[in-house]
C-alpha cells in the first residue's frame, strides 16, 4: 500500500510543500515513485514522518531530528521512551507557561476604550469581549497579562488601527513567502517571525523566544486562533507556527 504526497499531507496535517522540503533535504524520502515520477509513501515512511513531526513539535531543529532518526543504535522502542520523557517534560513546562497566551490576553483589553462601532471598524467581526471571562479566569493573575493591561489601558482607536495594520501587513508578507514556496525554516520566514515577536514586545508585553514558541503552537492547537489567522489565507497559522519555532531554535 502506498500513498500520494497529497494523501500523506492530509493524514499528517502538514502541507505538500513541507513534504517536498523534507524530501529535498533527505529527511523523509518517499519509498517509491510512480511511473510518472510522483512521490509514493509507504507505511514505513508514514512511521518516520510521525516521529519527525513529534520531534518538530518538541522544538528540535531538522538537522537534529535527522541525526536522531538515523542513529543505528536507537531502535523504535528507544524512540518511544525518549518521546515519552520529552513529552512529560514539555507538559510540565507548558503548565507553568499556561499564562503565555497572546491572543486571549489581548482580547480582554483590545477595544476597552472603543465604542461598538469603533470596535467593528478596527477588528471587523472579531469581538474581543467574547473572550473576556475566559481570559480573566485563566490568565488574569499572571504578570504578562498585567503588563499587557498596563500598556493597552490608554490605547485609542488610532493605536489599535495602527497595530492591526501592522499585523495585516506582516500577514501579507508571510502569505507572499508561502505563495513563493519558501519553507518556514528559511531565513526570510524566520526574520518575519522575529518581527512578529518584536511587535508583541513593542505593543503588548515582553515576549522572549521560548514564550513566542508557545504562542506559535497555540495558533494551531486552539482552533479558534487557527480559524481567525487562516482568514488571511489557508495554512497561514501552521506556517506562522513553524516559522516561529524555527526562529526560536535559531536564537537558542
Rosetta constraint file for C-alpha pairs under 8 A:
AtomPair CA 1 CA 42 HARMONIC 6.20 0.50
AtomPair CA 1 CA 43 HARMONIC 7.46 0.50
AtomPair CA 2 CA 40 HARMONIC 5.73 0.50
AtomPair CA 2 CA 41 HARMONIC 5.16 0.50
AtomPair CA 2 CA 42 HARMONIC 4.52 0.50
AtomPair CA 2 CA 43 HARMONIC 7.25 0.50
AtomPair CA 3 CA 7 HARMONIC 5.99 0.50
AtomPair CA 3 CA 8 HARMONIC 6.43 0.50
AtomPair CA 3 CA 40 HARMONIC 5.27 0.50
AtomPair CA 3 CA 41 HARMONIC 4.98 0.50
AtomPair CA 3 CA 42 HARMONIC 6.41 0.50
AtomPair CA 4 CA 8 HARMONIC 6.31 0.50
AtomPair CA 4 CA 38 HARMONIC 7.63 0.50
AtomPair CA 4 CA 39 HARMONIC 6.17 0.50
AtomPair CA 4 CA 40 HARMONIC 4.98 0.50
AtomPair CA 4 CA 41 HARMONIC 6.37 0.50
AtomPair CA 5 CA 9 HARMONIC 6.09 0.50
AtomPair CA 5 CA 16 HARMONIC 6.37 0.50
AtomPair CA 5 CA 19 HARMONIC 7.23 0.50
AtomPair CA 5 CA 39 HARMONIC 6.07 0.50
AtomPair CA 5 CA 40 HARMONIC 6.57 0.50
AtomPair CA 5 CA 41 HARMONIC 7.16 0.50
AtomPair CA 6 CA 10 HARMONIC 6.30 0.50
AtomPair CA 6 CA 16 HARMONIC 6.18 0.50
AtomPair CA 7 CA 11 HARMONIC 6.23 0.50
AtomPair CA 8 CA 12 HARMONIC 6.08 0.50
AtomPair CA 8 CA 41 HARMONIC 7.51 0.50
AtomPair CA 8 CA 46 HARMONIC 7.67 0.50
AtomPair CA 9 CA 13 HARMONIC 5.71 0.50
AtomPair CA 9 CA 14 HARMONIC 4.99 0.50
AtomPair CA 9 CA 15 HARMONIC 5.49 0.50
AtomPair CA 9 CA 16 HARMONIC 5.62 0.50
AtomPair CA 9 CA 19 HARMONIC 7.31 0.50
AtomPair CA 10 CA 14 HARMONIC 6.86 0.50
AtomPair CA 10 CA 15 HARMONIC 7.91 0.50
AtomPair CA 12 CA 50 HARMONIC 7.65 0.50
AtomPair CA 14 CA 18 HARMONIC 6.56 0.50
AtomPair CA 14 CA 19 HARMONIC 7.63 0.50
AtomPair CA 15 CA 19 HARMONIC 6.73 0.50
AtomPair CA 15 CA 235 HARMONIC 7.94 0.50
AtomPair CA 16 CA 20 HARMONIC 6.26 0.50
AtomPair CA 17 CA 21 HARMONIC 6.19 0.50
AtomPair CA 17 CA 181 HARMONIC 6.82 0.50
AtomPair CA 17 CA 183 HARMONIC 7.55 0.50
AtomPair CA 18 CA 22 HARMONIC 6.24 0.50
AtomPair CA 18 CA 183 HARMONIC 7.12 0.50
AtomPair CA 19 CA 23 HARMONIC 6.22 0.50
AtomPair CA 19 CA 28 HARMONIC 7.56 0.50
AtomPair CA 20 CA 24 HARMONIC 6.16 0.50
AtomPair CA 21 CA 25 HARMONIC 6.30 0.50
AtomPair CA 21 CA 183 HARMONIC 7.24 0.50
AtomPair CA 22 CA 26 HARMONIC 6.12 0.50
AtomPair CA 22 CA 27 HARMONIC 4.99 0.50
AtomPair CA 22 CA 28 HARMONIC 5.20 0.50
AtomPair CA 22 CA 29 HARMONIC 7.20 0.50
AtomPair CA 23 CA 27 HARMONIC 6.01 0.50
AtomPair CA 23 CA 28 HARMONIC 5.03 0.50
AtomPair CA 23 CA 29 HARMONIC 4.66 0.50
AtomPair CA 23 CA 30 HARMONIC 7.20 0.50
AtomPair CA 24 CA 29 HARMONIC 7.84 0.50
AtomPair CA 27 CA 62 HARMONIC 7.85 0.50
AtomPair CA 27 CA 66 HARMONIC 5.89 0.50
AtomPair CA 28 CA 45 HARMONIC 7.13 0.50
AtomPair CA 28 CA 48 HARMONIC 7.32 0.50
AtomPair CA 28 CA 49 HARMONIC 6.96 0.50
AtomPair CA 29 CA 45 HARMONIC 7.73 0.50
AtomPair CA 30 CA 39 HARMONIC 5.93 0.50
AtomPair CA 30 CA 40 HARMONIC 5.71 0.50
AtomPair CA 30 CA 41 HARMONIC 4.88 0.50
AtomPair CA 30 CA 42 HARMONIC 7.41 0.50
AtomPair CA 30 CA 45 HARMONIC 6.45 0.50
AtomPair CA 31 CA 40 HARMONIC 6.40 0.50
AtomPair CA 31 CA 41 HARMONIC 5.48 0.50
AtomPair CA 31 CA 42 HARMONIC 6.10 0.50
AtomPair CA 31 CA 45 HARMONIC 6.70 0.50
AtomPair CA 32 CA 39 HARMONIC 6.39 0.50
AtomPair CA 32 CA 40 HARMONIC 5.11 0.50
AtomPair CA 32 CA 41 HARMONIC 6.57 0.50
AtomPair CA 32 CA 42 HARMONIC 7.89 0.50
AtomPair CA 33 CA 37 HARMONIC 5.22 0.50
AtomPair CA 33 CA 38 HARMONIC 5.26 0.50
AtomPair CA 33 CA 39 HARMONIC 4.77 0.50
AtomPair CA 33 CA 40 HARMONIC 5.24 0.50
AtomPair CA 34 CA 38 HARMONIC 5.07 0.50
AtomPair CA 34 CA 39 HARMONIC 6.52 0.50
AtomPair CA 34 CA 40 HARMONIC 6.54 0.50
AtomPair CA 41 CA 45 HARMONIC 5.70 0.50
AtomPair CA 41 CA 46 HARMONIC 7.02 0.50
AtomPair CA 42 CA 46 HARMONIC 6.50 0.50
AtomPair CA 43 CA 47 HARMONIC 6.28 0.50
AtomPair CA 44 CA 48 HARMONIC 6.32 0.50
AtomPair CA 45 CA 49 HARMONIC 6.13 0.50
AtomPair CA 46 CA 50 HARMONIC 6.14 0.50
AtomPair CA 47 CA 51 HARMONIC 6.52 0.50
AtomPair CA 48 CA 52 HARMONIC 6.18 0.50
AtomPair CA 48 CA 69 HARMONIC 7.87 0.50
AtomPair CA 49 CA 53 HARMONIC 6.13 0.50
AtomPair CA 50 CA 54 HARMONIC 6.21 0.50
AtomPair CA 51 CA 55 HARMONIC 6.31 0.50
AtomPair CA 51 CA 69 HARMONIC 7.93 0.50
AtomPair CA 52 CA 56 HARMONIC 6.11 0.50
AtomPair CA 52 CA 65 HARMONIC 6.51 0.50
AtomPair CA 52 CA 69 HARMONIC 7.99 0.50
AtomPair CA 53 CA 57 HARMONIC 5.99 0.50
AtomPair CA 54 CA 58 HARMONIC 6.45 0.50
AtomPair CA 54 CA 83 HARMONIC 7.75 0.50
AtomPair CA 55 CA 59 HARMONIC 6.49 0.50
AtomPair CA 55 CA 60 HARMONIC 5.51 0.50
AtomPair CA 55 CA 65 HARMONIC 6.53 0.50
AtomPair CA 55 CA 83 HARMONIC 7.78 0.50
AtomPair CA 56 CA 60 HARMONIC 5.12 0.50
AtomPair CA 56 CA 61 HARMONIC 6.79 0.50
AtomPair CA 56 CA 62 HARMONIC 7.28 0.50
AtomPair CA 56 CA 65 HARMONIC 7.58 0.50
AtomPair CA 58 CA 86 HARMONIC 7.58 0.50
AtomPair CA 58 CA 87 HARMONIC 7.60 0.50
AtomPair CA 58 CA 90 HARMONIC 7.50 0.50
AtomPair CA 59 CA 245 HARMONIC 6.46 0.50
AtomPair CA 59 CA 246 HARMONIC 7.98 0.50
AtomPair CA 59 CA 249 HARMONIC 7.12 0.50
AtomPair CA 60 CA 64 HARMONIC 6.36 0.50
AtomPair CA 60 CA 65 HARMONIC 6.30 0.50
AtomPair CA 60 CA 249 HARMONIC 7.65 0.50
AtomPair CA 61 CA 65 HARMONIC 6.33 0.50
AtomPair CA 61 CA 246 HARMONIC 7.15 0.50
AtomPair CA 61 CA 249 HARMONIC 6.66 0.50
AtomPair CA 62 CA 66 HARMONIC 6.26 0.50
AtomPair CA 63 CA 67 HARMONIC 6.54 0.50
AtomPair CA 64 CA 68 HARMONIC 6.22 0.50
AtomPair CA 65 CA 69 HARMONIC 6.16 0.50
AtomPair CA 66 CA 70 HARMONIC 6.02 0.50
AtomPair CA 67 CA 71 HARMONIC 6.07 0.50
AtomPair CA 68 CA 74 HARMONIC 7.97 0.50
AtomPair CA 69 CA 74 HARMONIC 7.92 0.50
AtomPair CA 74 CA 78 HARMONIC 5.81 0.50
AtomPair CA 74 CA 79 HARMONIC 6.93 0.50
AtomPair CA 75 CA 79 HARMONIC 6.58 0.50
AtomPair CA 76 CA 80 HARMONIC 6.38 0.50
AtomPair CA 77 CA 81 HARMONIC 6.33 0.50
AtomPair CA 78 CA 82 HARMONIC 6.17 0.50
AtomPair CA 79 CA 83 HARMONIC 6.01 0.50
AtomPair CA 80 CA 84 HARMONIC 6.06 0.50
AtomPair CA 81 CA 85 HARMONIC 6.29 0.50
AtomPair CA 82 CA 86 HARMONIC 6.12 0.50
AtomPair CA 83 CA 87 HARMONIC 5.86 0.50
AtomPair CA 84 CA 88 HARMONIC 6.09 0.50
AtomPair CA 85 CA 89 HARMONIC 6.29 0.50
AtomPair CA 86 CA 90 HARMONIC 6.10 0.50
AtomPair CA 87 CA 91 HARMONIC 6.10 0.50
AtomPair CA 88 CA 92 HARMONIC 6.44 0.50
AtomPair CA 89 CA 93 HARMONIC 6.38 0.50
AtomPair CA 90 CA 94 HARMONIC 6.00 0.50
AtomPair CA 91 CA 95 HARMONIC 6.11 0.50
AtomPair CA 92 CA 96 HARMONIC 6.57 0.50
AtomPair CA 93 CA 97 HARMONIC 6.28 0.50
AtomPair CA 94 CA 98 HARMONIC 5.73 0.50
AtomPair CA 94 CA 214 HARMONIC 7.84 0.50
AtomPair CA 97 CA 211 HARMONIC 7.66 0.50
AtomPair CA 98 CA 139 HARMONIC 7.71 0.50
AtomPair CA 99 CA 138 HARMONIC 7.19 0.50
AtomPair CA 99 CA 139 HARMONIC 5.06 0.50
AtomPair CA 99 CA 142 HARMONIC 6.12 0.50
AtomPair CA 99 CA 144 HARMONIC 7.27 0.50
AtomPair CA 99 CA 145 HARMONIC 7.56 0.50
AtomPair CA 100 CA 144 HARMONIC 7.14 0.50
AtomPair CA 100 CA 211 HARMONIC 6.33 0.50
AtomPair CA 100 CA 214 HARMONIC 7.09 0.50
AtomPair CA 100 CA 215 HARMONIC 6.83 0.50
AtomPair CA 101 CA 105 HARMONIC 6.22 0.50
AtomPair CA 101 CA 214 HARMONIC 7.82 0.50
AtomPair CA 101 CA 215 HARMONIC 5.95 0.50
AtomPair CA 101 CA 218 HARMONIC 7.45 0.50
AtomPair CA 102 CA 106 HARMONIC 6.12 0.50
AtomPair CA 102 CA 215 HARMONIC 6.39 0.50
AtomPair CA 103 CA 107 HARMONIC 6.01 0.50
AtomPair CA 103 CA 225 HARMONIC 7.61 0.50
AtomPair CA 104 CA 108 HARMONIC 6.79 0.50
AtomPair CA 104 CA 131 HARMONIC 6.55 0.50
AtomPair CA 104 CA 135 HARMONIC 5.79 0.50
AtomPair CA 105 CA 109 HARMONIC 7.31 0.50
AtomPair CA 105 CA 135 HARMONIC 6.14 0.50
AtomPair CA 105 CA 139 HARMONIC 7.44 0.50
AtomPair CA 105 CA 145 HARMONIC 5.99 0.50
AtomPair CA 105 CA 148 HARMONIC 7.38 0.50
AtomPair CA 106 CA 110 HARMONIC 5.66 0.50
AtomPair CA 106 CA 128 HARMONIC 7.87 0.50
AtomPair CA 106 CA 148 HARMONIC 7.21 0.50
AtomPair CA 106 CA 204 HARMONIC 7.74 0.50
AtomPair CA 107 CA 127 HARMONIC 7.93 0.50
AtomPair CA 107 CA 128 HARMONIC 4.27 0.50
AtomPair CA 107 CA 129 HARMONIC 6.66 0.50
AtomPair CA 107 CA 131 HARMONIC 6.28 0.50
AtomPair CA 107 CA 132 HARMONIC 6.95 0.50
AtomPair CA 107 CA 135 HARMONIC 8.00 0.50
AtomPair CA 108 CA 112 HARMONIC 7.64 0.50
AtomPair CA 108 CA 128 HARMONIC 6.02 0.50
AtomPair CA 108 CA 129 HARMONIC 6.18 0.50
AtomPair CA 108 CA 131 HARMONIC 6.49 0.50
AtomPair CA 108 CA 132 HARMONIC 4.91 0.50
AtomPair CA 108 CA 135 HARMONIC 6.67 0.50
AtomPair CA 108 CA 136 HARMONIC 7.89 0.50
AtomPair CA 109 CA 128 HARMONIC 7.64 0.50
AtomPair CA 109 CA 148 HARMONIC 7.93 0.50
AtomPair CA 109 CA 149 HARMONIC 6.39 0.50
AtomPair CA 109 CA 152 HARMONIC 6.58 0.50
AtomPair CA 109 CA 153 HARMONIC 7.02 0.50
AtomPair CA 110 CA 128 HARMONIC 6.23 0.50
AtomPair CA 110 CA 152 HARMONIC 7.43 0.50
AtomPair CA 110 CA 160 HARMONIC 7.49 0.50
AtomPair CA 111 CA 115 HARMONIC 7.74 0.50
AtomPair CA 111 CA 119 HARMONIC 5.96 0.50
AtomPair CA 111 CA 128 HARMONIC 7.26 0.50
AtomPair CA 111 CA 157 HARMONIC 7.40 0.50
AtomPair CA 111 CA 160 HARMONIC 7.58 0.50
AtomPair CA 112 CA 153 HARMONIC 7.35 0.50
AtomPair CA 113 CA 153 HARMONIC 7.81 0.50
AtomPair CA 113 CA 154 HARMONIC 7.70 0.50
AtomPair CA 113 CA 155 HARMONIC 7.34 0.50
AtomPair CA 113 CA 156 HARMONIC 6.58 0.50
AtomPair CA 113 CA 157 HARMONIC 7.60 0.50
AtomPair CA 114 CA 118 HARMONIC 5.52 0.50
AtomPair CA 114 CA 119 HARMONIC 5.83 0.50
AtomPair CA 114 CA 156 HARMONIC 7.45 0.50
AtomPair CA 114 CA 157 HARMONIC 6.45 0.50
AtomPair CA 115 CA 119 HARMONIC 6.17 0.50
AtomPair CA 116 CA 120 HARMONIC 6.29 0.50
AtomPair CA 117 CA 121 HARMONIC 6.30 0.50
AtomPair CA 118 CA 122 HARMONIC 6.24 0.50
AtomPair CA 118 CA 157 HARMONIC 6.93 0.50
AtomPair CA 119 CA 123 HARMONIC 5.74 0.50
AtomPair CA 119 CA 124 HARMONIC 7.22 0.50
AtomPair CA 119 CA 127 HARMONIC 7.42 0.50
AtomPair CA 120 CA 124 HARMONIC 4.54 0.50
AtomPair CA 120 CA 125 HARMONIC 6.39 0.50
AtomPair CA 120 CA 126 HARMONIC 7.73 0.50
AtomPair CA 120 CA 127 HARMONIC 7.77 0.50
AtomPair CA 122 CA 157 HARMONIC 7.39 0.50
AtomPair CA 122 CA 160 HARMONIC 6.89 0.50
AtomPair CA 122 CA 161 HARMONIC 5.64 0.50
AtomPair CA 122 CA 164 HARMONIC 7.27 0.50
AtomPair CA 123 CA 127 HARMONIC 7.13 0.50
AtomPair CA 123 CA 164 HARMONIC 7.71 0.50
AtomPair CA 128 CA 132 HARMONIC 7.08 0.50
AtomPair CA 131 CA 135 HARMONIC 6.00 0.50
AtomPair CA 132 CA 136 HARMONIC 6.29 0.50
AtomPair CA 133 CA 137 HARMONIC 6.23 0.50
AtomPair CA 134 CA 138 HARMONIC 6.14 0.50
AtomPair CA 135 CA 139 HARMONIC 5.67 0.50
AtomPair CA 135 CA 140 HARMONIC 6.46 0.50
AtomPair CA 136 CA 140 HARMONIC 4.26 0.50
AtomPair CA 136 CA 141 HARMONIC 7.79 0.50
AtomPair CA 139 CA 145 HARMONIC 6.48 0.50
AtomPair CA 140 CA 145 HARMONIC 6.13 0.50
AtomPair CA 140 CA 146 HARMONIC 7.25 0.50
AtomPair CA 141 CA 145 HARMONIC 7.21 0.50
AtomPair CA 141 CA 146 HARMONIC 7.32 0.50
AtomPair CA 142 CA 146 HARMONIC 6.36 0.50
AtomPair CA 143 CA 147 HARMONIC 6.03 0.50
AtomPair CA 144 CA 148 HARMONIC 6.24 0.50
AtomPair CA 144 CA 205 HARMONIC 6.29 0.50
AtomPair CA 144 CA 206 HARMONIC 7.63 0.50
AtomPair CA 145 CA 149 HARMONIC 6.24 0.50
AtomPair CA 146 CA 150 HARMONIC 6.25 0.50
AtomPair CA 147 CA 151 HARMONIC 6.27 0.50
AtomPair CA 147 CA 204 HARMONIC 7.28 0.50
AtomPair CA 147 CA 205 HARMONIC 5.88 0.50
AtomPair CA 148 CA 152 HARMONIC 6.05 0.50
AtomPair CA 148 CA 204 HARMONIC 4.84 0.50
AtomPair CA 148 CA 205 HARMONIC 5.43 0.50
AtomPair CA 149 CA 153 HARMONIC 5.70 0.50
AtomPair CA 151 CA 155 HARMONIC 7.73 0.50
AtomPair CA 151 CA 203 HARMONIC 7.43 0.50
AtomPair CA 151 CA 204 HARMONIC 6.24 0.50
AtomPair CA 151 CA 205 HARMONIC 7.78 0.50
AtomPair CA 152 CA 203 HARMONIC 7.84 0.50
AtomPair CA 152 CA 204 HARMONIC 6.93 0.50
AtomPair CA 155 CA 159 HARMONIC 5.58 0.50
AtomPair CA 155 CA 160 HARMONIC 6.81 0.50
AtomPair CA 156 CA 160 HARMONIC 6.44 0.50
AtomPair CA 157 CA 161 HARMONIC 6.11 0.50
AtomPair CA 158 CA 162 HARMONIC 6.13 0.50
AtomPair CA 159 CA 163 HARMONIC 6.32 0.50
AtomPair CA 160 CA 164 HARMONIC 6.01 0.50
AtomPair CA 161 CA 165 HARMONIC 6.00 0.50
AtomPair CA 162 CA 166 HARMONIC 6.17 0.50
AtomPair CA 163 CA 167 HARMONIC 6.27 0.50
AtomPair CA 163 CA 203 HARMONIC 7.56 0.50
AtomPair CA 164 CA 168 HARMONIC 6.13 0.50
AtomPair CA 165 CA 169 HARMONIC 6.06 0.50
AtomPair CA 166 CA 170 HARMONIC 6.20 0.50
AtomPair CA 167 CA 171 HARMONIC 6.15 0.50
AtomPair CA 168 CA 172 HARMONIC 6.23 0.50
AtomPair CA 169 CA 173 HARMONIC 6.43 0.50
AtomPair CA 170 CA 174 HARMONIC 6.33 0.50
AtomPair CA 170 CA 192 HARMONIC 7.36 0.50
AtomPair CA 170 CA 196 HARMONIC 7.45 0.50
AtomPair CA 171 CA 175 HARMONIC 6.16 0.50
AtomPair CA 171 CA 232 HARMONIC 7.11 0.50
AtomPair CA 171 CA 236 HARMONIC 7.99 0.50
AtomPair CA 172 CA 176 HARMONIC 6.18 0.50
AtomPair CA 172 CA 232 HARMONIC 7.80 0.50
AtomPair CA 173 CA 177 HARMONIC 6.47 0.50
AtomPair CA 173 CA 192 HARMONIC 7.90 0.50
AtomPair CA 174 CA 178 HARMONIC 6.34 0.50
AtomPair CA 174 CA 189 HARMONIC 7.09 0.50
AtomPair CA 174 CA 192 HARMONIC 7.27 0.50
AtomPair CA 174 CA 236 HARMONIC 7.54 0.50
AtomPair CA 174 CA 240 HARMONIC 7.54 0.50
AtomPair CA 175 CA 179 HARMONIC 6.09 0.50
AtomPair CA 175 CA 233 HARMONIC 6.93 0.50
AtomPair CA 175 CA 236 HARMONIC 6.91 0.50
AtomPair CA 176 CA 180 HARMONIC 6.22 0.50
AtomPair CA 177 CA 181 HARMONIC 6.36 0.50
AtomPair CA 177 CA 182 HARMONIC 5.23 0.50
AtomPair CA 177 CA 183 HARMONIC 7.92 0.50
AtomPair CA 177 CA 189 HARMONIC 7.18 0.50
AtomPair CA 178 CA 182 HARMONIC 5.75 0.50
AtomPair CA 178 CA 183 HARMONIC 7.49 0.50
AtomPair CA 178 CA 239 HARMONIC 7.77 0.50
AtomPair CA 182 CA 186 HARMONIC 6.73 0.50
AtomPair CA 182 CA 189 HARMONIC 7.62 0.50
AtomPair CA 183 CA 189 HARMONIC 7.35 0.50
AtomPair CA 184 CA 189 HARMONIC 5.28 0.50
AtomPair CA 184 CA 190 HARMONIC 6.97 0.50
AtomPair CA 184 CA 239 HARMONIC 6.00 0.50
AtomPair CA 184 CA 240 HARMONIC 7.45 0.50
AtomPair CA 184 CA 242 HARMONIC 5.71 0.50
AtomPair CA 184 CA 243 HARMONIC 4.58 0.50
AtomPair CA 184 CA 246 HARMONIC 7.45 0.50
AtomPair CA 185 CA 189 HARMONIC 6.48 0.50
AtomPair CA 185 CA 190 HARMONIC 6.44 0.50
AtomPair CA 185 CA 242 HARMONIC 6.99 0.50
AtomPair CA 185 CA 243 HARMONIC 5.72 0.50
AtomPair CA 185 CA 246 HARMONIC 5.46 0.50
AtomPair CA 185 CA 247 HARMONIC 7.74 0.50
AtomPair CA 186 CA 190 HARMONIC 6.19 0.50
AtomPair CA 186 CA 243 HARMONIC 7.90 0.50
AtomPair CA 187 CA 191 HARMONIC 6.06 0.50
AtomPair CA 188 CA 192 HARMONIC 6.43 0.50
AtomPair CA 189 CA 193 HARMONIC 6.25 0.50
AtomPair CA 189 CA 243 HARMONIC 5.69 0.50
AtomPair CA 190 CA 194 HARMONIC 6.21 0.50
AtomPair CA 190 CA 243 HARMONIC 5.27 0.50
AtomPair CA 190 CA 244 HARMONIC 6.61 0.50
AtomPair CA 190 CA 246 HARMONIC 6.40 0.50
AtomPair CA 190 CA 247 HARMONIC 4.84 0.50
AtomPair CA 191 CA 195 HARMONIC 6.40 0.50
AtomPair CA 191 CA 247 HARMONIC 7.42 0.50
AtomPair CA 192 CA 196 HARMONIC 6.26 0.50
AtomPair CA 193 CA 197 HARMONIC 6.34 0.50
AtomPair CA 193 CA 240 HARMONIC 7.17 0.50
AtomPair CA 193 CA 243 HARMONIC 5.86 0.50
AtomPair CA 193 CA 244 HARMONIC 5.16 0.50
AtomPair CA 193 CA 247 HARMONIC 6.53 0.50
AtomPair CA 194 CA 198 HARMONIC 6.17 0.50
AtomPair CA 194 CA 244 HARMONIC 7.44 0.50
AtomPair CA 194 CA 247 HARMONIC 6.72 0.50
AtomPair CA 195 CA 199 HARMONIC 6.09 0.50
AtomPair CA 196 CA 200 HARMONIC 6.62 0.50
AtomPair CA 197 CA 201 HARMONIC 6.46 0.50
AtomPair CA 197 CA 207 HARMONIC 6.57 0.50
AtomPair CA 197 CA 208 HARMONIC 7.80 0.50
AtomPair CA 197 CA 209 HARMONIC 7.68 0.50
AtomPair CA 197 CA 212 HARMONIC 6.53 0.50
AtomPair CA 198 CA 202 HARMONIC 6.00 0.50
AtomPair CA 198 CA 207 HARMONIC 7.68 0.50
AtomPair CA 199 CA 203 HARMONIC 5.99 0.50
AtomPair CA 199 CA 204 HARMONIC 7.97 0.50
AtomPair CA 200 CA 204 HARMONIC 5.28 0.50
AtomPair CA 200 CA 205 HARMONIC 6.13 0.50
AtomPair CA 200 CA 206 HARMONIC 7.13 0.50
AtomPair CA 200 CA 207 HARMONIC 6.54 0.50
AtomPair CA 201 CA 205 HARMONIC 4.84 0.50
AtomPair CA 201 CA 206 HARMONIC 4.50 0.50
AtomPair CA 201 CA 207 HARMONIC 5.51 0.50
AtomPair CA 202 CA 206 HARMONIC 7.74 0.50
AtomPair CA 207 CA 211 HARMONIC 5.96 0.50
AtomPair CA 207 CA 212 HARMONIC 6.12 0.50
AtomPair CA 208 CA 212 HARMONIC 6.04 0.50
AtomPair CA 209 CA 213 HARMONIC 6.11 0.50
AtomPair CA 209 CA 247 HARMONIC 7.85 0.50
AtomPair CA 209 CA 248 HARMONIC 5.08 0.50
AtomPair CA 209 CA 251 HARMONIC 7.34 0.50
AtomPair CA 210 CA 214 HARMONIC 6.56 0.50
AtomPair CA 210 CA 248 HARMONIC 6.57 0.50
AtomPair CA 211 CA 215 HARMONIC 6.43 0.50
AtomPair CA 212 CA 216 HARMONIC 6.23 0.50
AtomPair CA 212 CA 244 HARMONIC 6.98 0.50
AtomPair CA 212 CA 248 HARMONIC 7.54 0.50
AtomPair CA 213 CA 217 HARMONIC 6.39 0.50
AtomPair CA 213 CA 241 HARMONIC 7.56 0.50
AtomPair CA 213 CA 244 HARMONIC 5.95 0.50
AtomPair CA 213 CA 245 HARMONIC 5.34 0.50
AtomPair CA 213 CA 248 HARMONIC 6.40 0.50
AtomPair CA 214 CA 218 HARMONIC 6.30 0.50
AtomPair CA 215 CA 219 HARMONIC 6.39 0.50
AtomPair CA 216 CA 220 HARMONIC 7.26 0.50
AtomPair CA 216 CA 240 HARMONIC 6.86 0.50
AtomPair CA 216 CA 241 HARMONIC 4.26 0.50
AtomPair CA 216 CA 242 HARMONIC 7.54 0.50
AtomPair CA 216 CA 244 HARMONIC 6.04 0.50
AtomPair CA 216 CA 245 HARMONIC 7.04 0.50
AtomPair CA 217 CA 221 HARMONIC 6.10 0.50
AtomPair CA 217 CA 241 HARMONIC 5.88 0.50
AtomPair CA 218 CA 222 HARMONIC 5.64 0.50
AtomPair CA 218 CA 225 HARMONIC 7.59 0.50
AtomPair CA 219 CA 223 HARMONIC 7.63 0.50
AtomPair CA 219 CA 225 HARMONIC 5.27 0.50
AtomPair CA 219 CA 226 HARMONIC 5.36 0.50
AtomPair CA 219 CA 229 HARMONIC 7.78 0.50
AtomPair CA 219 CA 237 HARMONIC 5.87 0.50
AtomPair CA 219 CA 238 HARMONIC 7.45 0.50
AtomPair CA 219 CA 241 HARMONIC 6.76 0.50
AtomPair CA 220 CA 225 HARMONIC 7.08 0.50
AtomPair CA 220 CA 226 HARMONIC 5.32 0.50
AtomPair CA 220 CA 237 HARMONIC 6.11 0.50
AtomPair CA 220 CA 238 HARMONIC 6.04 0.50
AtomPair CA 220 CA 241 HARMONIC 7.24 0.50
AtomPair CA 221 CA 226 HARMONIC 7.71 0.50
AtomPair CA 222 CA 226 HARMONIC 6.45 0.50
AtomPair CA 223 CA 227 HARMONIC 5.93 0.50
AtomPair CA 224 CA 228 HARMONIC 6.23 0.50
AtomPair CA 225 CA 229 HARMONIC 5.98 0.50
AtomPair CA 225 CA 237 HARMONIC 7.97 0.50
AtomPair CA 226 CA 230 HARMONIC 5.87 0.50
AtomPair CA 226 CA 237 HARMONIC 5.51 0.50
AtomPair CA 226 CA 238 HARMONIC 7.94 0.50
AtomPair CA 227 CA 231 HARMONIC 6.34 0.50
AtomPair CA 228 CA 232 HARMONIC 8.00 0.50
AtomPair CA 229 CA 233 HARMONIC 7.66 0.50
AtomPair CA 229 CA 236 HARMONIC 6.54 0.50
AtomPair CA 229 CA 237 HARMONIC 5.64 0.50
AtomPair CA 230 CA 234 HARMONIC 4.88 0.50
AtomPair CA 230 CA 235 HARMONIC 6.07 0.50
AtomPair CA 230 CA 236 HARMONIC 5.35 0.50
AtomPair CA 230 CA 237 HARMONIC 5.89 0.50
AtomPair CA 232 CA 236 HARMONIC 7.31 0.50
AtomPair CA 235 CA 239 HARMONIC 6.24 0.50
AtomPair CA 236 CA 240 HARMONIC 5.91 0.50
AtomPair CA 237 CA 241 HARMONIC 6.15 0.50
AtomPair CA 238 CA 242 HARMONIC 6.24 0.50
AtomPair CA 239 CA 243 HARMONIC 6.18 0.50
AtomPair CA 240 CA 244 HARMONIC 6.07 0.50
AtomPair CA 241 CA 245 HARMONIC 6.16 0.50
AtomPair CA 242 CA 246 HARMONIC 6.10 0.50
AtomPair CA 243 CA 247 HARMONIC 6.09 0.50
AtomPair CA 244 CA 248 HARMONIC 6.11 0.50
AtomPair CA 245 CA 249 HARMONIC 6.21 0.50
AtomPair CA 246 CA 250 HARMONIC 6.19 0.50
AtomPair CA 247 CA 251 HARMONIC 6.41 0.50
AtomPair CA 248 CA 252 HARMONIC 6.36 0.50
